[in-house]
Amino acid sequence: MGHMSAPTLAEALARTAPIRERLSAVIPPMEWPVFAEDVAAILDLKRARNAVILAHNYQTPEIYHGVADVVGDSLALARKAAETDAEVIVLAGVHFMAETAKLLNPDKTVLIPDSSAGCSLASSITAQDVRLLRAAHPGVPVVSYVNTSAAVKAETDVCCTSANARRVVESLGVPKVIMLPDEYLARNVAAETKVEIVAWRGHCEVHERFGAADVRALREAHPGLVVLAHPECPPEVVAEADYTGSTAGMSTYVAREQPGRVVLLTECSMADNVAVENPGVDFIRPCNLCPHMKRISLANIRAALETMREEVTIPADIAARARRAVERMLEVA
């Protein structure tokens, strides 16, 4: 790929002008020259490599609206990964998402721009932990959140996302399930179903920071505020919210309801990305950044496509079992 000439700044600015205009509410146009050359180069590289970029809702706007082909929550990205006919998938998100894309596309090249983009939930549990849980609760099926490693997925019966967790739990038709690793998601689902849920003690380092007192303070400071919470938030936060749902659910709610003033209790960049599509809505932004999501940048997406690194691989025996758990989730969803 060394022969491909990079666009000059003037060329890049001209070619990316429509993107700059679209993002002007969240990225001041005077800042766009910082991004333009990488955006233009990535658009060229995608064509040359027959590549697609899948970007999670927590990616920054210049990635999410600038170079991504598919955007959404974990469930949407998993579905689209299963359908793509591109030869190369670049996952602008964290490592477990890239593994899920690889599980669903075993014969394609899946790249993650920074393999150290991890997840506090995924690192909170190991395959050995799951085996010990099964031994402690014989015959009880295990539901693993997609925010887990392929090795953990391989030890479980079915995966779920925050968007379909309750449906997956109830689809098993049993009185009791083990649900891991997010304690708060498990407790929030338990409040909505008659199924008994055995929870693990993992937490998302972004969502666990929100408290009920924060919600009350926000409402006091911003009369008429509509509060949307992610189900990885503590149950007492969910109880204070007007709506609880996945990142896709939050996006849909804002687009449909067009609240005058809203707060999304989730990762920072989510509000920026939804704001681009809903210019009439006033977004209050209490900012909790995911340090792992923010490891992904235009520069390392470009480098990934130039060098074809870092490639995601999964041992065959783990992949076969983990793939079954993901495919079962997609059947329910």
N, C-alpha and C positions, 0 to 999 in steps of 0.2 A: 504493500500500500504506500510505500515511500514516494512513488512517483506522483501521487495526487497532490496538486498544488493547493495550498490553503488560501482561502479568500482573503483579499485585503480588507482592511477595516471599512473602507468606502464601499466596497462590494457587499460586505456583510451587512452594513447598515441599510443599504438599499434593499437587499433581499429580505431582511427581517423586519422591515418597517411595519407591515401589518401586525406582527406579533407585538412589537413595541407599543403600537396604538392600543391593542387589546388590553395590554397589561398596565396602561398608564395610570390607572387608579391605585395600583399596589406597587409599581416600580416607577419612580419618577423618570420621565423620558431622558433627562440629562444623565441618568445612571446607565442607560441601555448600552452605550459603547463598551462597558465592561463585559457584557454578555454576548454581544453581537457576533464576534468572530467565532467563538465556540459554538454558538447556535447554528450558524451557517455551515461550519465544518461538520457538525454532527449530522445535519440534514444530508450533506453530500455522502458521508460515510455510511449512513443507513441505506442509501440507494446502492452504493458499491458493494456492501456486504449482504444485501437482502436481509436486513436486520429490522427488528421492531424494538421499541423501548416501552416497557411496562412501568408505569410510575404510580406509586402509592399516593393516597390523598395527603400524606404528611410531607411530600416533597415540596421544595420551594417553587414559587410561581414560574420562574424562568425555565425550570425543568418540566413542571406539570403542564403548563400551557405553551411552553416554547418548543420542546423537542419530543414529548411523549406521544406515542401512537395510541396507547390504551391507558386510561387512568381509572382509579377506583379504589375500593377497599380490598381486603385480602380475598374475599369471595369472588369479586368481579375479576380480579387479576388471575385467580386460579382458573375461572371459567374461560377467560380469553386465552390464557396460556394453552389450554387444551385445544383451542380452535385454530391457532395461528398457522399459516403456511410459510412463515419466514424461516430462513435457515438458522438465523442467529437471534437470540432473545437477550436483551440487556435489561436486567431488573434494577430499576431505580427504587430501591427500598432496602430492607434488611435481609440478612442471610437466609433466614428460614423461608422467606418469600421466594428467593432464588432457587432454593432446594425444591420448593413445591412446583415451580415452573419446570425444573429438570425432571421431577417425578412424572409429570404429565407430558413431557417431551423428551423421552430418553434418547432419541436419535438426533436431537438438535444440540447446537452449542448454546449453553446458557452462561452468560457473563454477569458478574457483579462488580461494579467499579471499585469497591473497597470491601475485601472479604472480612475486615474487622468490624463491619457494620452489623452489630449483634442485636440482642434483645434481652432485657432483664427477665422477661417471662420465659423465653426459650432457655436461658441459662439457669433457671431456678429448678430444673428437674432433669434427671438422666434416665436412660433406659433401665438401669438397675433399680432406680426408685419405682418405676412403673411395675417391674417384676415383683418387688416387695409389696406394693399396694395390692396387686392381684393375689399374692399369697395370703395377705391379711383379710381379703374379702373374696373368698373363693366363689367363682361363678358369676361375679358382678361385672358387667361389661364396662369397658373404659372408653370414654369420649375424650379425645385430646383436641384442644384449641389449635388452630393452625399456627399459632405463635409458639411452635415447638420445633425441635430438630427432627430431621428425617429418622434418626435413630429412635427417638421417642415415639414418633408416629408409627414406626414399625412394630412397636409393642402394644398398640392400641387397636380397638375394634373399628372406630370411625372417628373422623375429624369433624370439627365444627368451626364456624366463625361467630363473631358477635352478632351477625345478622341472622344466623339460622340456628343458634345454639339450642333454643327451646324446641324447635321442630326436630332437630337431630335427637335430642334426649328422649322426646316422646315417641319418635319413630321406632325406637327399640322395643317398645311394648313391654317393658319390665318395671317392677316397682322400685328398683334402686340402681343407680349408676355411679361410677367413679368419674369425676370431671376434673380435668387438670389442664394447665397448671395454675390458672388465675382464680384465686380464692373469691375475689369480688364478683367476677362474672358468674361463678358457680352459685354464689349466694343470691345474686340478682335473678338468675334463672330459677333457683329453688323457690323464690317468692312467687313465681308465676306458674308453677306446675305442682302436681301432686306426687311426682316422682321424687323419691328420697335421693339426695345428692351427697356423695362423699367428696369433699373438696381437698385440694392441695393448698399450700400456703404461698404460692407465687404471687407477685404483684407487678404491675406495670409501673416503672419509675416515673412516668409522666402522669398517669391518671390517679395514682395513689396520693399525689400531693394536694389534690382538691379536697376541701372539707365543707361540711354543711354550713359552717360559719362564713365561709367565703361566698357561698351562694346568697345567704341572707344579706351580707354586706353589699354585694353587687346589686341586689334588688333595691336596697335602700338608696344606693348612689344613683341608680338609673331607673326611675319609675316607669312601669310598663314593660320592663325587660322580660323577654322570653328566654328561658334557660333550657338548653339542650345538653344532655349529658351522655357520655359514652358508657356502656355497661361494664367497662373495666374500672369505673369510678367506684368508691366505697358505697355501700347500700344507703347510707344516710345522705349522700349527695344525690343519688338517684331519687330518693324520697322527696327531696326539695325541688327537683327539676320538673319542667312542664312536659318534657318529652325525653325518652331514653332510646337510643338506637345506635347502630353502627355508623361509621363515617358516611356510608352511602345513604343510610336512613336519614341522617342529619341534612345532607345535601338535598335530598328529595323534599324534606319537610320545609326547608327554607324556600326552595323554588315554588312549592305549592302554596304555602301559607303567606309568604312575603311579609313576615313580621316587621313592624317598624324598627324595632331594636332587639338584637339577639346576641346571646353569648353561647359559644360552643365550648363546652368543657372537655377539651381534648387537646391534641398537639397544635402548637402555634400556626403552622403553615396552612392548616385546614381552613381557617377563617379567611386567609388571603385568597386561597383558591376558589372558595365558594363566593367570596365578595366579587370576584371578577365577573361571575355569571349572574349576580344579583345586585346591580348598582344602586337600586332603590332602598336597600336594606342597610341599616346602621349596625355595624359589627363592633361590639365591645370585646377587647382582646386581652384577657388575662393570660399571660404567655408562659406556658410550660413547654420547653423545647425537648425534643427527643435527640439526645446527643448522637445516637446511632444513625437515625435517618439523616442527620445533618452531615454525616461523613460522605454522603453522595453529593457530587457537584457536577456542574457542566464540564469542568476540566477533566475530572476522572471518568466521566461518561465518554468523552472524546478519546481519552487515552485508551479506554477499554476497547473501543471500536478500532483504533489504530493498531493496537498491539495484540488484540484478541485475548486479553487477560482481564480479570482473573476468572478462569473457567471453573464452573461448579461441577463437581463429580460426586457421585454417591455409590458406595459399594453395592454390587448387584443384589446380594441377599437382603440387605436393608431396603433397597429401592423397591423390590418386588412387594414386600409386606407393607411398606409405607404407602405405596401407590394405591393399594387396595383400600386403605383407610381414607385417602383423599377422594378416590372415585366413589366410595360409598357416600361421602358427604355431598358430592355433586349430584348424586342420584336423589338425595333428600331435598336439596336446595332447588 
